[in-house]
Amino acid sequence: MRQVLEGIRIADFSHVMAGPYATHLLRLLGAEVIKIEAPGRGDAMRYYGADRRYDGMAPAFIAVNAGKKSIVLDLKNPDDLAQARSLVGRCDVLVENFRPGVMQRLGLDYPAVKALNPSVVYCSVSGYGQSGPRRDWPAIDNIVQATSGMMSLGGDPDGPPMRVGFPVVDTLTGQTAAFAIMSALLRRERSGEGDFIDVAMFDATIAFMASAVVPFLVTGQALARTGNTGYSGQPTSALFKAKDGHSISLGVVQQHQFELLARLLQQPQWLADPLFRDPDTRRQNLAAVQNALSGVLATRDAAEWEQLLSAAGIPCGMVRDISQAMSLPALDERALRIALKVPGLPGREDVAVLGPGFVSSQAGRTELAAPPTLGQHSEEIRDWLRRP
């Protein structure tokens, strides 16, 4: 079955995470991605992490580069720069995430590339965008978590701000860039015109935080940190310890869910207790409600509660670590995990990467080659560029 982006070719000048994640998503949809890397060490993500056995093919690099091609080009060398110009002239999309101004100095900015390839979709990814007073400020994931307000939303009410425990800004920025590129390709299909897309990590993060930012814009009041209590502020949307010491997360936020929970837990007296009467009352008596729930939920193991409550229509989930989450059924069936063989990888060669996060009835099953070694496809791509 033909994938939606088959026949689309992407010149990927990006490195580390946000840009490569965008082109990874597009590769999963069938695009051909040609990764342009500097001589020597190439993408710094090849060496990410403390285990030097993986140098050149670090797990974080594998995560977002499977199935791509790699060519080594020194963009400060006139001959290599000429090959880069020839390459972008034949591609549908260009993605870059250098500091603003770098591509212009190289003669590979949007006006220059558009002159070579009028219908190109050109996407620049940076910390704060290609314009504005913070244009030249450096930024990485945890910096934008701080400057966007995201970090202020995490952690306990009486504790310090808390960073999200994985590079969420990088990945949401990459997803935003992929979404923008797809929209530009659709527009080009209709109009024949290319586009310049300016994606800022800061902008993408603010947009991603709509559920926290828009309430402030409407009320003028910032959301308080609630720790592990959910967005609703309900005491019944929080973490509780089960009998086996594992935690379970409840998501009981509506009145009918609370009534169902009380009956299932065989606590009919909660329905008559004035402290438990409605969501507002329960919010005002958070400690009393949570103490009552904690006593009951400590009587069974977490997995048992998860099965029992979920089957009854009550939102509940056991808190798992990554290894436990990856052992759940249906990951392969739902294309969340894509098998991959990486020759020479320490420990084991048969690994996996993640799919796009959705299932489509019209998409075929995605198969990916291993991430490229540095410059693996240089000669193949140069030969192609020599042909008319």
Secondary structure, DSSP 4 states (H G I P E B T S, - for coil): ---TTTT-EEEE---TTHHHHHHHHHHHTT-EEEEEE-TTT-SGGGG-SS-GGGTTS-HHHHHHHTT-EEEE--TTSHHHHHHHHHHHHT-SEEEE-SPTTHHHHHT-SHHHHHHH-TT-EEEEEESS-SSSTTTT----HHHHHHHTSTGGGSS-TTS-----SS-HHHHHHHHHHHHHHHHHHHHHHHH---EEEEEEHHHHHHHHTHHHHHHHHHHS-PPPP-TTS-TT--TTSSEEE-TTS-EEEE---SHHHHHHHHHHTT-GGGGT-GGGSSHHHHHHTHHHHHHHHHHHHTTS-HHHHHHHHHHTT--EEE---HHHHTTSTTTTTTT-EEEEE-TT-SS-SEEEEE--S---TTPPPP--PPPPPTTTTHHHHHHHHH--
